[in-house]
Amino acid sequence: MQEFTHRVRESILPLSMASTLPGAFREWRFTERTEDHGRPCETCQLCGQECLRYHFEIGNELTDETLWVGSHCILKFDVAVLKDGMRLSLKDAKRRLIELTNAMQLKSCISALETLAAKEDNRILDGALDYYKRHSKLTPKYANVVFWRLKTNGIDYQPSFFKIELQRQQHIDDLEAMPTGRVHRFWSALTAAQRRKAIELGHAAPTEV
Ligand SMILES: [Zn+2]
């Protein structure tokens, strides 16, 4: 803990006007800039935490300095997150950072689908891309084909970022009729409730996901 504080102190004080940590943090705010590095390969420039996929930029209003940090540090050190010039409460700030992370995940799913659709002359994949752009979800049938083709083509993607549509009876029926091995292709994209539903419909959970 001592070293952690030391590290944070070393990172932030030289870039701030104030000479104490609480004073320094009051000069900083989240700039609304984010970056998805595609892999968990980055470091928080504030606390030194490694293996971050997403960076959030914070800026000092007085010195014009910036740092790329993890969302955890914005919340932990209560760095201001603004909306329409007003400072959000910690709870709303957290919600805002989650929203931004979700938006980056959605973008990475669409990008994987675009790469896939460009690689194969396949109407199903074009349809899946179009559907995802409109609904931010895949139907079970689309998910089956998409996950299979993404894997076959060696396209980098994060299965758990995808969301599956399972509200309409048609989609539930499709899931039920599907061989279990195909359901397993997109098992990691299913929510806990959707997995329970799949098991209820007669599918066994995969032995390892
Ligand atoms: Zn950090």
py3Dmol code that shows the C-alpha trace and the ligand (Angstrom):
import py3Dmol

protein = """\
ATOM      1  CA  MET A   1       0.000   0.000   0.000  1.00  0.00           C
ATOM      2  CA  GLN A   2       2.873   2.327   0.893  1.00  0.00           C
ATOM      3  CA  GLU A   3       4.543   1.678  -2.446  1.00  0.00           C
ATOM      4  CA  PHE A   4       1.246   2.082  -4.262  1.00  0.00           C
ATOM      5  CA  THR A   5       0.739   5.534  -2.766  1.00  0.00           C
ATOM      6  CA  HIS A   6       4.348   6.347  -3.531  1.00  0.00           C
ATOM      7  CA  ARG A   7       3.855   5.352  -7.149  1.00  0.00           C
ATOM      8  CA  VAL A   8       0.683   7.403  -7.470  1.00  0.00           C
ATOM      9  CA  ARG A   9       2.391  10.348  -5.812  1.00  0.00           C
ATOM     10  CA  GLU A  10       5.354  10.107  -8.203  1.00  0.00           C
ATOM     11  CA  SER A  11       3.014   9.936 -11.190  1.00  0.00           C
ATOM     12  CA  ILE A  12       0.678  12.771 -10.383  1.00  0.00           C
ATOM     13  CA  LEU A  13       2.472  15.408  -8.313  1.00  0.00           C
ATOM     14  CA  PRO A  14       5.078  16.452 -10.913  1.00  0.00           C
ATOM     15  CA  LEU A  15       2.217  17.077 -13.353  1.00  0.00           C
ATOM     16  CA  SER A  16       0.074  19.043 -10.899  1.00  0.00           C
ATOM     17  CA  MET A  17       0.237  22.464  -9.218  1.00  0.00           C
ATOM     18  CA  ALA A  18      -0.754  21.269  -5.740  1.00  0.00           C
ATOM     19  CA  SER A  19       1.791  19.503  -3.574  1.00  0.00           C
ATOM     20  CA  THR A  20      -0.569  17.098  -1.794  1.00  0.00           C
ATOM     21  CA  LEU A  21      -2.432  14.167  -3.323  1.00  0.00           C
ATOM     22  CA  PRO A  22      -5.960  15.363  -2.450  1.00  0.00           C
ATOM     23  CA  GLY A  23      -5.160  18.846  -3.765  1.00  0.00           C
ATOM     24  CA  ALA A  24      -3.574  17.466  -6.915  1.00  0.00           C
ATOM     25  CA  PHE A  25      -6.522  15.184  -7.713  1.00  0.00           C
ATOM     26  CA  ARG A  26      -8.901  18.135  -7.550  1.00  0.00           C
ATOM     27  CA  GLU A  27      -7.098  19.603 -10.587  1.00  0.00           C
ATOM     28  CA  TRP A  28      -7.780  16.525 -12.723  1.00  0.00           C
ATOM     29  CA  ARG A  29     -10.807  15.436 -14.697  1.00  0.00           C
ATOM     30  CA  PHE A  30     -11.691  12.656 -17.131  1.00  0.00           C
ATOM     31  CA  THR A  31     -11.314  14.062 -20.678  1.00  0.00           C
ATOM     32  CA  GLU A  32     -13.906  11.682 -22.241  1.00  0.00           C
ATOM     33  CA  ARG A  33     -11.171  10.187 -24.420  1.00  0.00           C
ATOM     34  CA  THR A  34     -10.872   6.405 -24.337  1.00  0.00           C
ATOM     35  CA  GLU A  35      -8.780   3.878 -26.160  1.00  0.00           C
ATOM     36  CA  ASP A  36      -9.271   0.175 -26.793  1.00  0.00           C
ATOM     37  CA  HIS A  37      -5.859  -1.463 -27.226  1.00  0.00           C
ATOM     38  CA  GLY A  38      -7.441  -4.710 -28.426  1.00  0.00           C
ATOM     39  CA  ARG A  39      -5.545  -6.821 -25.898  1.00  0.00           C
ATOM     40  CA  PRO A  40      -4.849  -6.505 -22.152  1.00  0.00           C
ATOM     41  CA  CYS A  41      -1.384  -5.109 -22.785  1.00  0.00           C
ATOM     42  CA  GLU A  42      -1.353  -1.602 -21.342  1.00  0.00           C
ATOM     43  CA  THR A  43      -0.348  -0.039 -18.032  1.00  0.00           C
ATOM     44  CA  CYS A  44      -2.159   2.506 -15.860  1.00  0.00           C
ATOM     45  CA  GLN A  45       0.084   5.567 -15.890  1.00  0.00           C
ATOM     46  CA  LEU A  46      -1.118   6.461 -12.435  1.00  0.00           C
ATOM     47  CA  CYS A  47      -0.864   3.331 -10.279  1.00  0.00           C
ATOM     48  CA  GLY A  48       1.155   1.083 -12.591  1.00  0.00           C
ATOM     49  CA  GLN A  49      -1.466  -1.655 -12.853  1.00  0.00           C
ATOM     50  CA  GLU A  50      -0.714  -3.815 -15.869  1.00  0.00           C
ATOM     51  CA  CYS A  51      -2.762  -5.838 -18.334  1.00  0.00           C
ATOM     52  CA  LEU A  52      -5.300  -3.129 -19.123  1.00  0.00           C
ATOM     53  CA  ARG A  53      -7.157  -3.351 -22.390  1.00  0.00           C
ATOM     54  CA  TYR A  54      -8.908   0.011 -22.023  1.00  0.00           C
ATOM     55  CA  HIS A  55      -7.343   3.353 -21.310  1.00  0.00           C
ATOM     56  CA  PHE A  56      -9.198   6.419 -20.104  1.00  0.00           C
ATOM     57  CA  GLU A  57      -7.518   9.791 -20.370  1.00  0.00           C
ATOM     58  CA  ILE A  58      -7.424  12.212 -17.481  1.00  0.00           C
ATOM     59  CA  GLY A  59      -6.245  15.803 -17.845  1.00  0.00           C
ATOM     60  CA  ASN A  60      -5.103  18.513 -15.488  1.00  0.00           C
ATOM     61  CA  GLU A  61      -6.956  21.782 -16.039  1.00  0.00           C
ATOM     62  CA  LEU A  62      -4.133  23.926 -14.680  1.00  0.00           C
ATOM     63  CA  THR A  63      -1.066  22.319 -16.225  1.00  0.00           C
ATOM     64  CA  ASP A  64      -2.640  20.814 -19.364  1.00  0.00           C
ATOM     65  CA  GLU A  65      -0.902  17.503 -18.612  1.00  0.00           C
ATOM     66  CA  THR A  66      -2.611  14.214 -19.414  1.00  0.00           C
ATOM     67  CA  LEU A  67      -2.311  10.590 -18.302  1.00  0.00           C
ATOM     68  CA  TRP A  68      -3.795   7.354 -19.664  1.00  0.00           C
ATOM     69  CA  VAL A  69      -5.202   5.389 -16.759  1.00  0.00           C
ATOM     70  CA  GLY A  70      -7.528   2.518 -15.916  1.00  0.00           C
ATOM     71  CA  SER A  71     -11.131   3.336 -14.993  1.00  0.00           C
ATOM     72  CA  HIS A  72     -10.398   1.914 -11.515  1.00  0.00           C
ATOM     73  CA  CYS A  73      -8.093   4.838 -10.730  1.00  0.00           C
ATOM     74  CA  ILE A  74     -10.655   7.439 -11.835  1.00  0.00           C
ATOM     75  CA  LEU A  75     -13.098   5.956  -9.335  1.00  0.00           C
ATOM     76  CA  LYS A  76     -10.587   5.195  -6.609  1.00  0.00           C
ATOM     77  CA  PHE A  77      -9.132   8.704  -6.546  1.00  0.00           C
ATOM     78  CA  ASP A  78     -12.428  10.395  -7.273  1.00  0.00           C
ATOM     79  CA  VAL A  79     -11.188  12.138 -10.433  1.00  0.00           C
ATOM     80  CA  ALA A  80     -14.004  14.348 -11.729  1.00  0.00           C
ATOM     81  CA  VAL A  81     -16.211  12.853 -14.444  1.00  0.00           C
ATOM     82  CA  LEU A  82     -18.298  15.614 -16.004  1.00  0.00           C
ATOM     83  CA  LYS A  83     -21.531  15.686 -17.938  1.00  0.00           C
ATOM     84  CA  ASP A  84     -22.691  18.973 -19.467  1.00  0.00           C
ATOM     85  CA  GLY A  85     -20.191  20.745 -17.264  1.00  0.00           C
ATOM     86  CA  MET A  86     -21.601  19.196 -14.079  1.00  0.00           C
ATOM     87  CA  ARG A  87     -19.640  16.789 -11.945  1.00  0.00           C
ATOM     88  CA  LEU A  88     -21.243  13.360 -11.660  1.00  0.00           C
ATOM     89  CA  SER A  89     -21.665  11.526  -8.361  1.00  0.00           C
ATOM     90  CA  LEU A  90     -19.376   8.556  -7.838  1.00  0.00           C
ATOM     91  CA  LYS A  91     -22.235   6.194  -8.677  1.00  0.00           C
ATOM     92  CA  ASP A  92     -23.061   8.025 -11.918  1.00  0.00           C
ATOM     93  CA  ALA A  93     -19.374   8.324 -12.792  1.00  0.00           C
ATOM     94  CA  LYS A  94     -19.060   4.566 -12.457  1.00  0.00           C
ATOM     95  CA  ARG A  95     -22.100   4.077 -14.659  1.00  0.00           C
ATOM     96  CA  ARG A  96     -20.639   6.452 -17.258  1.00  0.00           C
ATOM     97  CA  LEU A  97     -17.315   4.586 -17.372  1.00  0.00           C
ATOM     98  CA  ILE A  98     -19.154   1.264 -17.751  1.00  0.00           C
ATOM     99  CA  GLU A  99     -21.204   2.775 -20.593  1.00  0.00           C
ATOM    100  CA  LEU A 100     -18.020   3.844 -22.348  1.00  0.00           C
ATOM    101  CA  THR A 101     -16.460   0.400 -21.861  1.00  0.00           C
ATOM    102  CA  ASN A 102     -19.609  -1.224 -23.279  1.00  0.00           C
ATOM    103  CA  ALA A 103     -19.439   1.115 -26.267  1.00  0.00           C
ATOM    104  CA  MET A 104     -15.821   0.068 -26.906  1.00  0.00           C
ATOM    105  CA  GLN A 105     -16.813  -3.593 -26.639  1.00  0.00           C
ATOM    106  CA  LEU A 106     -19.696  -3.078 -29.063  1.00  0.00           C
ATOM    107  CA  LYS A 107     -17.323  -1.379 -31.491  1.00  0.00           C
ATOM    108  CA  SER A 108     -14.858  -4.276 -31.281  1.00  0.00           C
ATOM    109  CA  CYS A 109     -17.672  -6.779 -31.987  1.00  0.00           C
ATOM    110  CA  ILE A 110     -18.786  -4.807 -35.048  1.00  0.00           C
ATOM    111  CA  SER A 111     -15.222  -4.540 -36.226  1.00  0.00           C
ATOM    112  CA  ALA A 112     -14.768  -8.360 -35.951  1.00  0.00           C
ATOM    113  CA  LEU A 113     -18.049  -8.856 -37.858  1.00  0.00           C
ATOM    114  CA  GLU A 114     -16.969  -6.402 -40.554  1.00  0.00           C
ATOM    115  CA  THR A 115     -13.642  -8.190 -40.986  1.00  0.00           C
ATOM    116  CA  LEU A 116     -15.507 -11.496 -41.258  1.00  0.00           C
ATOM    117  CA  ALA A 117     -18.128 -10.223 -43.709  1.00  0.00           C
ATOM    118  CA  ALA A 118     -15.358  -8.808 -45.912  1.00  0.00           C
ATOM    119  CA  LYS A 119     -13.490 -12.129 -45.904  1.00  0.00           C
ATOM    120  CA  GLU A 120     -16.302 -14.399 -47.008  1.00  0.00           C
ATOM    121  CA  ASP A 121     -18.930 -14.048 -49.666  1.00  0.00           C
ATOM    122  CA  ASN A 122     -21.689 -15.201 -47.353  1.00  0.00           C
ATOM    123  CA  ARG A 123     -25.131 -13.620 -47.067  1.00  0.00           C
ATOM    124  CA  ILE A 124     -25.595 -14.951 -43.534  1.00  0.00           C
ATOM    125  CA  LEU A 125     -22.541 -13.040 -42.350  1.00  0.00           C
ATOM    126  CA  ASP A 126     -23.702  -9.842 -44.082  1.00  0.00           C
ATOM    127  CA  GLY A 127     -27.069 -10.335 -42.381  1.00  0.00           C
ATOM    128  CA  ALA A 128     -25.442 -10.907 -38.992  1.00  0.00           C
ATOM    129  CA  LEU A 129     -23.415  -7.703 -39.326  1.00  0.00           C
ATOM    130  CA  ASP A 130     -26.480  -5.724 -40.308  1.00  0.00           C
ATOM    131  CA  TYR A 131     -28.468  -7.259 -37.432  1.00  0.00           C
ATOM    132  CA  TYR A 132     -25.748  -6.471 -34.906  1.00  0.00           C
ATOM    133  CA  LYS A 133     -25.538  -2.869 -36.075  1.00  0.00           C
ATOM    134  CA  ARG A 134     -29.289  -2.503 -35.571  1.00  0.00           C
ATOM    135  CA  HIS A 135     -29.808  -4.522 -32.383  1.00  0.00           C
ATOM    136  CA  SER A 136     -26.349  -4.826 -30.758  1.00  0.00           C
ATOM    137  CA  LYS A 137     -27.145  -8.535 -30.469  1.00  0.00           C
ATOM    138  CA  LEU A 138     -26.959 -11.756 -32.464  1.00  0.00           C
ATOM    139  CA  THR A 139     -29.767 -14.268 -32.738  1.00  0.00           C
ATOM    140  CA  PRO A 140     -28.789 -17.829 -31.718  1.00  0.00           C
ATOM    141  CA  LYS A 141     -28.701 -18.853 -35.394  1.00  0.00           C
ATOM    142  CA  TYR A 142     -26.460 -15.956 -36.345  1.00  0.00           C
ATOM    143  CA  ALA A 143     -24.253 -16.579 -33.300  1.00  0.00           C
ATOM    144  CA  ASN A 144     -23.722 -20.193 -34.303  1.00  0.00           C
ATOM    145  CA  VAL A 145     -22.499 -19.261 -37.789  1.00  0.00           C
ATOM    146  CA  VAL A 146     -20.591 -16.140 -36.757  1.00  0.00           C
ATOM    147  CA  PHE A 147     -18.589 -17.796 -33.957  1.00  0.00           C
ATOM    148  CA  TRP A 148     -17.772 -20.778 -36.144  1.00  0.00           C
ATOM    149  CA  ARG A 149     -16.589 -18.583 -39.047  1.00  0.00           C
ATOM    150  CA  LEU A 150     -14.672 -16.152 -36.814  1.00  0.00           C
ATOM    151  CA  LYS A 151     -12.748 -19.092 -35.417  1.00  0.00           C
ATOM    152  CA  THR A 152     -12.161 -20.717 -38.812  1.00  0.00           C
ATOM    153  CA  ASN A 153     -10.848 -17.444 -40.223  1.00  0.00           C
ATOM    154  CA  GLY A 154      -8.591 -16.842 -37.212  1.00  0.00           C
ATOM    155  CA  ILE A 155     -10.161 -13.435 -36.554  1.00  0.00           C
ATOM    156  CA  ASP A 156      -9.348 -12.022 -33.135  1.00  0.00           C
ATOM    157  CA  TYR A 157     -12.507 -11.493 -31.097  1.00  0.00           C
ATOM    158  CA  GLN A 158     -13.730 -11.649 -27.531  1.00  0.00           C
ATOM    159  CA  PRO A 159     -16.723 -14.046 -27.353  1.00  0.00           C
ATOM    160  CA  SER A 160     -17.987 -12.638 -24.054  1.00  0.00           C
ATOM    161  CA  PHE A 161     -18.346  -9.132 -25.569  1.00  0.00           C
ATOM    162  CA  PHE A 162     -21.078 -10.348 -27.901  1.00  0.00           C
ATOM    163  CA  LYS A 163     -24.660 -10.251 -26.754  1.00  0.00           C
ATOM    164  CA  ILE A 164     -27.257 -12.825 -27.737  1.00  0.00           C
ATOM    165  CA  GLU A 165     -30.923 -12.129 -28.392  1.00  0.00           C
ATOM    166  CA  LEU A 166     -33.115 -14.575 -26.472  1.00  0.00           C
ATOM    167  CA  GLN A 167     -36.376 -12.790 -25.762  1.00  0.00           C
ATOM    168  CA  ARG A 168     -38.575 -13.824 -28.639  1.00  0.00           C
ATOM    169  CA  GLN A 169     -40.112 -17.295 -28.733  1.00  0.00           C
ATOM    170  CA  GLN A 170     -38.640 -17.857 -32.198  1.00  0.00           C
ATOM    171  CA  HIS A 171     -35.132 -17.429 -30.822  1.00  0.00           C
ATOM    172  CA  ILE A 172     -35.830 -19.719 -27.870  1.00  0.00           C
ATOM    173  CA  ASP A 173     -37.219 -22.355 -30.261  1.00  0.00           C
ATOM    174  CA  ASP A 174     -34.142 -21.992 -32.479  1.00  0.00           C
ATOM    175  CA  LEU A 175     -31.882 -22.471 -29.472  1.00  0.00           C
ATOM    176  CA  GLU A 176     -33.824 -25.537 -28.385  1.00  0.00           C
ATOM    177  CA  ALA A 177     -33.653 -27.145 -31.838  1.00  0.00           C
ATOM    178  CA  MET A 178     -29.921 -26.535 -32.212  1.00  0.00           C
ATOM    179  CA  PRO A 179     -27.483 -29.422 -31.575  1.00  0.00           C
ATOM    180  CA  THR A 180     -25.732 -28.840 -28.236  1.00  0.00           C
ATOM    181  CA  GLY A 181     -22.284 -28.708 -29.860  1.00  0.00           C
ATOM    182  CA  ARG A 182     -23.383 -25.613 -31.777  1.00  0.00           C
ATOM    183  CA  VAL A 183     -24.796 -23.959 -28.698  1.00  0.00           C
ATOM    184  CA  HIS A 184     -21.375 -24.449 -27.121  1.00  0.00           C
ATOM    185  CA  ARG A 185     -19.811 -22.362 -29.876  1.00  0.00           C
ATOM    186  CA  PHE A 186     -21.374 -19.253 -28.381  1.00  0.00           C
ATOM    187  CA  TRP A 187     -21.844 -20.425 -24.798  1.00  0.00           C
ATOM    188  CA  SER A 188     -19.430 -17.786 -23.455  1.00  0.00           C
ATOM    189  CA  ALA A 189     -21.572 -15.035 -24.995  1.00  0.00           C
ATOM    190  CA  LEU A 190     -24.647 -16.200 -23.061  1.00  0.00           C
ATOM    191  CA  THR A 191     -25.524 -14.488 -19.793  1.00  0.00           C
ATOM    192  CA  ALA A 192     -25.949 -16.606 -16.647  1.00  0.00           C
ATOM    193  CA  ALA A 193     -29.744 -16.490 -17.093  1.00  0.00           C
ATOM    194  CA  GLN A 194     -29.459 -17.470 -20.755  1.00  0.00           C
ATOM    195  CA  ARG A 195     -27.221 -20.411 -19.842  1.00  0.00           C
ATOM    196  CA  ARG A 196     -29.812 -21.574 -17.329  1.00  0.00           C
ATOM    197  CA  LYS A 197     -32.426 -21.261 -20.056  1.00  0.00           C
ATOM    198  CA  ALA A 198     -30.267 -23.313 -22.445  1.00  0.00           C
ATOM    199  CA  ILE A 199     -29.911 -26.039 -19.801  1.00  0.00           C
ATOM    200  CA  GLU A 200     -33.672 -25.914 -19.208  1.00  0.00           C
ATOM    201  CA  LEU A 201     -34.142 -26.486 -22.950  1.00  0.00           C
ATOM    202  CA  GLY A 202     -32.106 -29.676 -22.675  1.00  0.00           C
ATOM    203  CA  HIS A 203     -28.557 -28.512 -23.477  1.00  0.00           C
ATOM    204  CA  ALA A 204     -25.711 -29.566 -21.206  1.00  0.00           C
ATOM    205  CA  ALA A 205     -23.143 -26.961 -20.195  1.00  0.00           C
ATOM    206  CA  PRO A 206     -19.768 -27.452 -21.887  1.00  0.00           C
ATOM    207  CA  THR A 207     -17.173 -29.189 -19.719  1.00  0.00           C
ATOM    208  CA  GLU A 208     -14.852 -26.267 -20.200  1.00  0.00           C
ATOM    209  CA  VAL A 209     -15.555 -22.874 -21.727  1.00  0.00           C
TER     210      VAL A 209
END
"""
ligand_1 = """\
1
ZN
Zn -4.562 2.711 -11.921
"""
view = py3Dmol.view(width=600, height=400)
view.addModel(protein, "pdb")
view.setStyle({"model": 0}, {"cartoon": {"style": "trace"}})
view.addModel(ligand_1, "xyz")
view.setStyle({"model": 1}, {"stick": {}})
view.zoomTo()
view.show()
